[in-house]
């Protein structure tokens, strides 16, 4: 993972991000931490796919399932 991506993700820790997964699920949650494989741990997370909100609480997302990470607006 490039240092620019690491810096960007570090700046998003404890902020809400949106993640689109390979299976077209959209997850929203607060980024708690991540690793070099872009595995993500989210807290206060929700599955917001198809406007059906499902509380997921604390989850781990495997990096190879992540398609897009939408960062919060500054």
N, C-alpha and C positions, 0 to 999 in steps of 0.2 A: 504494500500500500504506500502510495507516495506521501511525502511529508506534508504536502498541501492538503491532502484529504484528511490526514491525521489532525492537522491544526484546525481544520474546519469542524471536524467531529468533536474535538476537544472543546471547542467554543460552544458546542450545542449540548454539552452535558448539563443535565437538570433543566433542559428546555424541551418543549413538546415538538416532536417531528412526525411527519407522515411517511409511511413506508408502503410501497406497492410490492407484493410478492409474486413469484412465478405463477401461482395459482389464481392470480387476479384479486386476491384479498387485499384490502387496504387497512392498515393498522396505524392507529394514532396513539402515541404515548410519550412519556417523558424518558429521554435517554439517560440511563444510569451509568453505563460503561460499554466499552467495545474492545475487541482485540485485533490483532494483525490480520485475521481472516475475515474481518468485518462481521463477526458474530456480535449481535447487539443484545443488551439486556435493557428492557423497558419496564418502567413502573407506571402505575395508573393508566394502563393501556386499554384500548378498546378496538374491536373490529368494527369498522364503519363501512364495510362493503354493502352496497345497495341500500344505503341509508338505514340499515337495520343495525342499531348500536348494540353490541354485545360486550359486556365488561370482561376483560381478560386478566386484570390486576397486574401481576408481575410475570413477564414472559421472557424467554430467550429465543431470539430469531437467529437461525443459522445463516451465515453470510452468503452461502451459495444459493439461497432462496430469495435473496433481496434483488429486485430489479431497479427500483428507484427510491432514493431518499430525498424527501422534500424538506429543506431546512426552514426554520422559522424566519419570518421577516424581521429585519433589524429595526 
